[in-house]
């Protein structure tokens, strides 16, 4: 298609047909391998990277779980608030999961979501 269609047409097709497949539930497959992620990030059309989009979706899911009653209970169960006697960053500080392995633990949603939320 690269030689047959102009860039703007290819971009429109990409945004309308292909991109929604990558954005659907992307926070669940965020933890794919580096090689798979590199293949996804290969397309450069002026959009934020897929990694940054997935980070934003994870943080939005944490926000919904903290602030809305209709958020999925399964997500709420994965978040644990840290008790503090002082208020340096606010009251919505989450505990980081203690991981057993760096291979899988640091890549889990339970670890990454609180880490991203606390970094805001």
PLY file of the C-alpha trace (Angstrom):
ply
format ascii 1.0
element vertex 120
property float x
property float y
property float z
element edge 119
property int vertex1
property int vertex2
end_header
0.00 0.00 0.00
2.90 2.34 0.61
3.53 2.90 -3.08
-0.13 2.90 -4.13
-1.71 5.33 -1.66
-0.65 8.79 -0.50
0.48 9.20 3.10
-2.69 11.00 4.28
-4.90 8.19 2.95
-2.74 5.53 4.62
-2.83 7.54 7.84
-6.64 7.76 7.72
-6.94 4.00 7.14
-4.51 3.34 9.98
-6.39 5.61 12.41
-9.81 4.25 11.46
-9.16 0.53 11.11
-5.85 -0.57 12.62
-5.26 1.69 15.64
-8.54 0.80 17.44
-7.42 -2.84 17.56
-4.22 -1.84 19.34
-6.00 0.54 21.72
-8.69 -1.90 22.80
-7.77 -3.14 26.30
-4.18 -2.13 25.69
-3.53 -1.81 29.41
-3.92 -5.58 29.72
-1.39 -6.45 27.02
0.97 -3.62 27.95
3.40 -6.13 29.34
4.34 -7.67 26.01
7.96 -8.39 25.13
10.38 -5.65 24.10
10.61 -7.05 20.57
6.82 -7.08 20.14
6.60 -3.54 21.51
9.32 -2.36 19.12
7.32 -3.72 16.18
4.24 -1.82 17.37
6.16 1.42 17.85
7.61 1.22 14.34
4.78 3.26 12.79
5.62 6.97 13.07
2.68 9.20 12.18
2.88 11.91 14.82
0.87 10.18 17.55
2.04 9.52 21.11
3.83 6.20 21.43
1.77 3.12 22.25
3.71 2.84 25.51
2.70 6.34 26.60
-0.90 5.71 25.56
-0.97 2.52 27.64
0.54 4.34 30.65
-2.21 6.95 30.37
-4.91 4.28 30.22
-3.48 2.53 33.28
-3.45 5.79 35.25
-7.02 6.54 34.14
-8.12 3.11 35.33
-6.51 3.76 38.74
-8.29 7.12 38.92
-11.63 5.49 38.18
-11.00 2.78 40.77
-10.19 5.38 43.43
-12.88 7.94 42.67
-15.87 6.10 41.21
-18.10 3.49 42.77
-18.94 1.90 39.43
-15.30 0.96 38.69
-14.64 -2.79 38.45
-14.24 -4.37 41.87
-11.53 -6.64 40.53
-9.40 -3.55 39.78
-10.17 -1.99 43.17
-8.93 -5.16 44.88
-5.54 -4.77 43.18
-4.96 -1.35 44.75
-3.95 -0.80 48.35
-3.65 2.61 49.99
-0.65 3.46 52.12
-1.43 4.84 55.56
0.54 7.96 56.32
0.47 10.26 59.31
1.69 13.14 57.19
0.32 14.65 54.01
3.19 15.36 51.62
1.66 14.24 48.33
-1.97 13.87 49.19
-4.02 11.04 50.56
-4.21 8.90 47.41
-0.80 7.26 47.75
-0.80 3.58 46.84
1.37 0.82 48.25
3.77 -0.79 45.81
3.46 -4.53 45.53
6.38 -6.50 46.93
7.64 -8.51 43.99
9.28 -11.91 44.09
10.91 -11.69 40.68
12.08 -8.81 38.57
11.17 -10.70 35.41
7.44 -10.86 36.09
6.83 -8.88 39.27
8.05 -5.52 38.00
6.03 -5.98 34.82
2.76 -6.77 36.57
-0.21 -4.41 36.59
-0.31 -4.60 40.39
3.17 -3.08 40.58
3.14 -0.68 37.63
-0.26 0.94 38.27
0.58 2.19 41.81
4.05 3.23 40.68
2.65 5.35 37.84
-0.09 6.78 40.06
2.34 7.75 42.82
4.66 9.40 40.31
1.98 11.92 39.28
0 1
1 2
2 3
3 4
4 5
5 6
6 7
7 8
8 9
9 10
10 11
11 12
12 13
13 14
14 15
15 16
16 17
17 18
18 19
19 20
20 21
21 22
22 23
23 24
24 25
25 26
26 27
27 28
28 29
29 30
30 31
31 32
32 33
33 34
34 35
35 36
36 37
37 38
38 39
39 40
40 41
41 42
42 43
43 44
44 45
45 46
46 47
47 48
48 49
49 50
50 51
51 52
52 53
53 54
54 55
55 56
56 57
57 58
58 59
59 60
60 61
61 62
62 63
63 64
64 65
65 66
66 67
67 68
68 69
69 70
70 71
71 72
72 73
73 74
74 75
75 76
76 77
77 78
78 79
79 80
80 81
81 82
82 83
83 84
84 85
85 86
86 87
87 88
88 89
89 90
90 91
91 92
92 93
93 94
94 95
95 96
96 97
97 98
98 99
99 100
100 101
101 102
102 103
103 104
104 105
105 106
106 107
107 108
108 109
109 110
110 111
111 112
112 113
113 114
114 115
115 116
116 117
117 118
118 119
